[in-house]
Amino acid sequence: MASTTILLREDIESLGGRGEIVKVRAGYARNYLLPQGLATLATKGNLRQIEGERTALLKKAAIEKATAEAQKEQMGAIALDFKRKAGEGGTLFGSVTSIDITAALQAKGYEIDRKKISLRDPIKETGEYTVKVRLHREVSIEIPVTVTAEGGEAVEAKPAKKGRKAKADEAEAKEATAAEPAEEQADE
């Protein structure tokens, strides 16, 4: 498999940070990284230019990191509350997604890209959650998110899902309590 050496112009989670020189498969570079402007080729002819860009990119990254640290300090006391329609057991009729969290942060005056919000699955039940927001590749903050039922009604949380062993133990307990009265009648 052919590989190509490139300079990253943007942070790419699986490859590295902006300004790093990495080797990738030629097809990945040719078909995705180069056309998207995420990287440039690191050939012998433009290596000096790339080194100049690299130092400029590293300086820019240091400034961005300092800005992200300052933003983290500002966002330290932030908490988000969402009110949604919910059914029995606290199940939401809709869900709270990264788009909703981005909109709530914008309402509070913070411009955060929704791709920087780490939310594996949408929130589909009432309760308290912690959402991780990546401000910079080295700086992140955890924001508490509370989802309540609309109208302020307290909705009971769903019982925890039971595994096979717990269900089997529960079934044995029911059988034992059902068998006891039958034994007492036989003794009489």
Buried (B, 14 or more C-beta within 10 A) or exposed (E): EEEBBBBBBBBBEEBBBBBBBBEBEEEBBBEEBBEEEBBBBBEEEBBEEBEEBBEEBEEEBEEBBEEBEEBBEEBEEBEBEBEBEBEEEBBBEEBBBBEBBBEBBEEEEBEBEBEBBEBEEEBBBBEEBEBEBBBBBEBBBEBEBEBBBEEEEEBEEEEEEEEEEEEEEEEEEEEEEEEEEEEEEEEE
